[in-house]
């Protein structure tokens, strides 16, 4: 009987398909694996989507925290955290600005450009 249950389980699992890697990345709000963000494009996108709250060059405002800050260094907030913030929003946790809402109209590729820009600005400020 156990043999038949094991065989039935294997047949059932064989009919299941693993999610397509591209679909999985898209669901996680990540660009294709070979995509490289460009800081220059990110600067323009940051200005359009992020600057109102996060300030010129990511220096912060009274509406949102500075992203060019040691709190957001790569070892503490990986690039993936920025993708999740855009996709899902962020609950207030380091600062007293309130929750950040999701930004639905930014693509994973645009987000990657923004992250490249933020990382460049952090590096220029000595944050690594």
PyMOL commands that set and color helices and strands:
alter all, ss='L'
color gray80, all
select helices_A, chain A and resi 2-14+21-27+39-49+51-54+56-58+70-72+79-88+108-124
alter helices_A, ss='H'
color red, helices_A
deselect
rebuild
show_as cartoon
